[in-house]
Amino acid sequence: MTTIAVIGAGPGLGAAVARRFGREGHDVALIARDQARLDTLAADLAGDGVTARGFTADVRDPKALQAALDAAHATLGPIEILQYSPVPHRGFMRPVLETTAADLAGPVEFSVYGPVAAVQQALPDMRALGRGTVLFVNGGTAVVPHPDRAGTSIAFAAESAYARLLHDALADEGIHVAQLIIPGAIIPGHHRKDPAVLADTLWGIHRDRYGFRHFADDLDS
């Protein structure tokens, strides 16, 4: 079986996705900045019968992110599924009239350079397999920009454009690229935005392979 790489793995959505895809037989590469937390998460997943390993990288460092994916490939095997879902920094969410050019460097590194580096690293595995899925997970500002969250609104728009271009460019190669928009916060116990429910949604997108943009809930929620 092949590997899913979860970039931005944590105890919420990342853990739920790892369990959902692991239940289907995929090994899981957990990628985030804190090795100790990744090791704890991998141990928890092992208790559920999921083979998972943690690999450290900051998504704003393309070389480190590519090295983590390379290590995941070497340790777990070819990457068939790539999920890009790190949580943006609060500092990215400044009012538009207070946002300088320098303030946009971080959001662009986070939401553009990171996913481009990750996709370029994972794409050879998918092409060799003859199949693959790339899942982009974004907040509502990717669709409706918010004047008080200029950094994420601008950078998510760029990430969305990149994801859509990939969707069109890779479809004929059997590689499905899709985006899941999660308006507002992820809420445990919510009928649509609970982590396990979102993980089921992402599994369905991977399995059914139709459409580009999907919504976890209504945009005004």
N, C-alpha and C positions, 0 to 999 in steps of 0.2 A: 504494500500500500504506500501511498505517497504522503507528502507533508503539507500541512497548512502552516504558513508563517503569519503570526499575528503581531503586527507592529503597533506598539502602544499597549501591550498586554498588561492588565491589572486585575484586581480582584472582582471587578464588576463585569462589564461586557466581555472583556478579553477572556476571563475565566469561563464564562458561560459559552462563548464560541468554542473554546478549547474542548469543553465537555461535549458539546453538540457534535462537532466534527470528529472528535475522538471516538465518540460512540459509533460513528459510521466507519471506524477503522483507520482514520488518518492519524499519523504522528503529528505532534504539535511543536513548532518552534515559537517560543515566547520571546519577544524582543522589546526591551525597555531599558531604562538607564540604571536601575538598581539590581545588581546581581543577587543580593540577599533576598529581596522580595520575589524575584523570579524563581529562585531555588525553593522558597516556601510554597509558591504557587504550583511549581512542578511536582513537589512532594504531595500536595493536596490532590492534584490530578491523578497521580499514581495510585492514590487510595481509591479512585473511581475507575481504575483500570485503563487510564489514558497514558500513553507514552509521550512525555513532554520534557523539553530541555529549555533552559533559559540562556539567552545570548544578549550581552549588553551592547547598547548603542544609543547615542543621542541622534534623533532624526534630523537635527540641524547639522550633523556632520556626515556628509554623504559617504566619505571613505569608511567611516566606522560602521555605518549602516550596511554598506555593501560587504564589509568584512564579516559582520554578524550573519548575514544571509549566506555567505560562502561557508562559514562554519556550520550553519544549520544544514546546508546541503551535505557537507562532508560527514556530519554526525548522524543525521536522520534519513537522508536520501533526498531525491528530487522534490522540488517545491512545485506542487500542482496548483495550490490556492494561496493567494497573497491577500491579506486584509490590512488595509492602512487605516488605522483608527486611533491615533494618539489624541489625548485631550489637550486642547490649546491652553497656553499659559494665560492667566488672568491679565497679565500686562499687555497682551495683544488687543484687549477690548477697551480702547480709548475712544472718546468722542471724536467724530471726524474732524472738527475744527481745531482739535488739539493734537491731531496726529501729524507728525512730521515725516519726512522721507526716511529719516533714520529709524523711526518707530516701525516702519514697514519691513525692515530687513529681517527681523525675527519671524514674523508671520509668513513671509515669502519663503524663507529657508525651511520653515516647518511644513508648509502646505504645498510647496511646489518642488523645491530641490529634494526634499525627503522622498516624496512619492516617485519622482522621476528616477532617482538613484535606485530605489527599491525595485521598481518595475524593470529597469535595465538589467539588474542583477538576476532577477527571477525569470525573466523571459526566456533565456536559453533552455532552462529546464522544461518549461511549458511547451516550447517548440519541439524539443526532443521527444516529449511524451505524446505530442499531437493533440493536446488538450490543456486547458487551464482556466482558472477564474481569478480575476482581480476585483476585489471588493473595496470600494471607497466608502467610508462612513463619515458623514458630515452633519453639522448642525443646521438649523433652519436658515441661518444667515447665508448659506451657500445659494439659497434660492431667493430670499427676501432680505436684502442688506439692511442692517440696523445702524442708525446714526451714532449710537453709543458704543458700537462694536466694530469700529472701522477696520481694524487690522484683520480680524477673522472674515469680515464681509468681503474685503478685497481679495485676500489670499484664498479663501474658499471658492470665490468665483473663478480664480485662475486654476485652482485644482479641479474644479468641475469641468472647465474647458478642456484641460489635459485629459481627464478621464473620458470625456465624450469623444475626443479625437481618437483615443485608444480603442474605445468601443467600436468605432467605425473601421479603424485600420486593421484590427486583429480578428474581426468576426469570421473572415474567410479562412482563418487558420485554426478554427475550433477553440479560440480563446475568448471567453466571455468577460467583458468588463462592465461593471454595474456600480451604481451609487445608491446608497441608502441614506435618506435624509431623516434625522431624528430631531423633530422640533422640541425645543426646551430640554429639560433634564431627563436623564434615564432614571426611572422611578421603580424601585423594587415593589412588586405587588400590583403595578399598573397593568391593565388588561392588554395594552399594546406596547408599553415601554419598559416593562420588566426585563432585566438582562436575559433571562432564559427565553422569553417570548421573542426578543430581538434576535437572539441566536437562532431560533427556529426560522425567523424571517430570512436571515442571511443564508441559512442552509437551503431554504426553498429557492432563493435567488440563484444559488450555485447549482442546485439540482435542475431547476426548470429552464434556466438559461434564456429568458426572454426579457426584452426591454432594457433600457439603460437606467432611468431614474425611478426609484421606488420611495415611498413615504411610509415611515413607521406609524405616523399619526397625522392628524390634521395640523396644518401650519399654525393655526391660532391657538394650539393647545400648549 
